[in-house]
Amino acid sequence: MGPVSSSTEQFLSTLTIDGKKFKFIDITKVTTPDQFEQLPFSIRVLLESVVRNCDGFQINAVDIENVAQWKKTSQEGVEIRFKPARVVLQDFTGVPAVVDFAAMRDAVKSLGGDPEKINPVCPVDLVIDHSVQVDFNRSEDAVKKNLEKEFERNNERFLFLKWGARAFRNMLIVPPGSGIVHQVNLEYLSRVVFDENDWLFPDSLVGTDSHTTMINGLGVLGWGVGGIEAEAVMLGQAISMVLPKVVGYKLTGVINPLATSTDVVLTITKNLRQMGVVGKFVEFFGPGVASLSIADRATISNMCPEYGATVGFFPVDSQSLDYLTQTARDKQKIERVETYLKAVGLFRDYSNENQDPHFSEVAELDLGSIVPSLSGPKRPHDRVAVVDMKNDFTQCLTSKVGFKGFGIPEEKLSSSVNFSYEGKEYNLQHGSVVIAAITSCTNTSNPTVMLGAGMLARNAVQAGLSVPSYIKTSLSPGSGVVTYYLKDSGVLSFLEKLGFDIVGYGCMTCIGNSGPLPEPVDKAIADGDLVACGVLSGNRNFEGRIHSSTRANYLASPMLVVAYALAGTVLIDFEKDPIGTGTDGKSVYLRDIWPSRTDIQETEKKSVLPNMFKEVYAKIQDGNEQWRSLEAPSSTLYPWNPDSTYVQSPPFFKGMAKELQSFQKIEDAHALLFLGDSVTTDHISPAGSISRSCPAARYLVGRGLKPRNFNSYGSRRGNDAVMARGTFANIRLKNKLVGHEAPKTIHIPTGEEMDVFDVAMKYKDDGTQLIIVAGKDYGSGSSRDWAAKGPWMLGVRAVLAESYERIHRSNLIGMGIVPLQFQQGENADSYKLTGKEKFTVNLPDDIEPGMDIDVVTNCGKKINCKVRFDTDVELSYFKHGGILNYMIRTMI
């Protein structure tokens, strides 16, 4: 904590806990008691931060006033500045962040500054969890083999990150093989309340993964930001944000005995998507919350990006304290958490209606109405009740190509392909399940659904059921604790008998690290042009993300993942159709083997114990022998290796001047791409495998690599040459200039169809500026900084879209790309654009946030649109050419 400002001093107070005196900001004194009690709990956390960090420079007294008057100011689009307490990174975003920091040190030195000034000023927690792929499964040593393969592929990246942990202050690294970032954050890294230098204040954070929101289930305010914005926070910058409206989501009743927290969140996701909560906070309240465990709440908070809100917040209550005890947190620490939060009005009793604050609007859900569900086949918010699944998928097959359609002709509906695998004959049809993965941060932190899957597996094995060996089954727990309680409860061996062996601890199938399918399976799918299915307990199922051979992917609870693996198809009505045949020759139905919620909870009480958490996390920072043996450099500046294909100094600061330059006009720009709705960051910058025929593959082959060593795009985010070539390389990209699904575009002057990168380079050689034209929700999905960095490297200067995903819009600005938005009710179709026009963007020198400007085409069309610089700070970042350029100039 720095010196207390005059604006802060009047609210300073002290607490003595267990004989020790602490300072804190008493936010109950900032406004009148009535006004304070009306503030949502999430806004109270913002209020504490702006008061404590008020320095008269980045954060001013007006910020305090604006947050304190939230009920009024949230309706006015008021901007505030917020400093989170810490930053969380995972390795796919952590490597680019450390690369940028290393490059910034080089830039500061070249401009005559002190490179040692480039250091994180707040705690940074980096968990290496995104690198491991499911290369090996269905064997007891699969986890060991996959981890060895992970080190073989990523040794150079890991060495670089280990250098970063030494070179930069305040950086903690959790080594590979330890768990998924969000589960490790929940079980270990989260402070709930910081006690630092005799100060007490709420834990809060931003993270470079959109599912950072999972931590809100524990009452810690946090959300995903772009890697670029996170780097600015690491350098001491406050986040500029519009003070959000807060949707109160009231929960009543208790969960149906046949349903799970996964079913709850899939229902909430669909409801809130329809309601429209983008840019808003969602805060849960009502008596139903008290019946949800912290793991249940975390599951709901995890999928916040899928329902579109900034956070899905559950204030701290007695359940939160019980969870801290269960996860072996220090007793003295827990006492401080409780005492402090009660003193400042941040401790919640969900059964007490008198504590309910004022909300901008309210929605309500009876937990008893929840039914078992999946979501898919292409979007997380397209929920389907299990009872409707068979009919829904049948309709999807023949519906026109879209989010709920595959356009299969009637004559090909019965397509069927026979194939041999491991000495047995099998048959694949539309709807056949070929991937079944218990994976992802969404569910693997939840003992109820994980033990439920194990108990279902036990009952299935005992009934004589099995899973066909060609289905790629896998179990990737979010932390080592999961393995402990699955073993302790005796269900792990039954999961293994069904093929769900532990394959690793990290973000695997859900991020696209599903590894290869058996070759005969791939061939059968291709030969029959089949719509094969993946079923996973994840949070993302966008096209091309899970596996190139699974055109349909459904999100489901771990229990339903096991169920559909047993069935082998999604074309089953579990109410009427048997799931298999038992050892006695009789039909077995899902209801015969489904464990009761009561039995699951009893097992959980016996098997999930504090000593498990204590033992796992006592050694989590040590890593394995391979990690410990890595010898990282100890220099202040990183010794870049020009031959590296993983880590290179990026070009973002090359030629940068010390003084601010005027921004270049955008004139006669061509559209690099002409896109529709819901273009995700997976479309823009894929994280999965690198195909053999793409520009990135050609680059890697040119550097002497064989295809087996390509690794994934996500693992190569430290190399700008690979990532530029991987921009818009998703095989499911739908570019209207091309007219078919492919990672291609048209060089408009010549009419040539080529890879997007090749066309961009051709325009660059011609000196032609570029823009992108898109529809609604441009940049939805993961908070992927390369989805902004990549277009910048291709020469894209502006994007003209109907609407943006929050994080991606921020990332574009962070790279100096102009986000333009059609006026309400207008789009490319209403202007009859073809995408082949030339565009001139009339940005005035005195541009202001939210200003309306004209984009003029060479055909004489004038498109009135809004410039989506929402705050003065965002505008400053743009004028400097990006947020990091701004930071460098500030420091020198």
Order of alpha helices (4+ residues) and beta strands (2+ residues): alpha-beta-beta-alpha-alpha-alpha-alpha-beta-beta-alpha-beta-alpha-beta-alpha-beta-beta-beta-beta-alpha-beta-beta-alpha-beta-alpha-alpha-beta-alpha-alpha-beta-beta-beta-alpha-beta-beta-beta-alpha-alpha-beta-alpha-alpha-alpha-beta-beta-alpha-beta-beta-alpha-alpha-alpha-alpha-beta-alpha-alpha-alpha-beta-beta-alpha-beta-alpha-beta-alpha-beta-beta-beta-beta-alpha-alpha
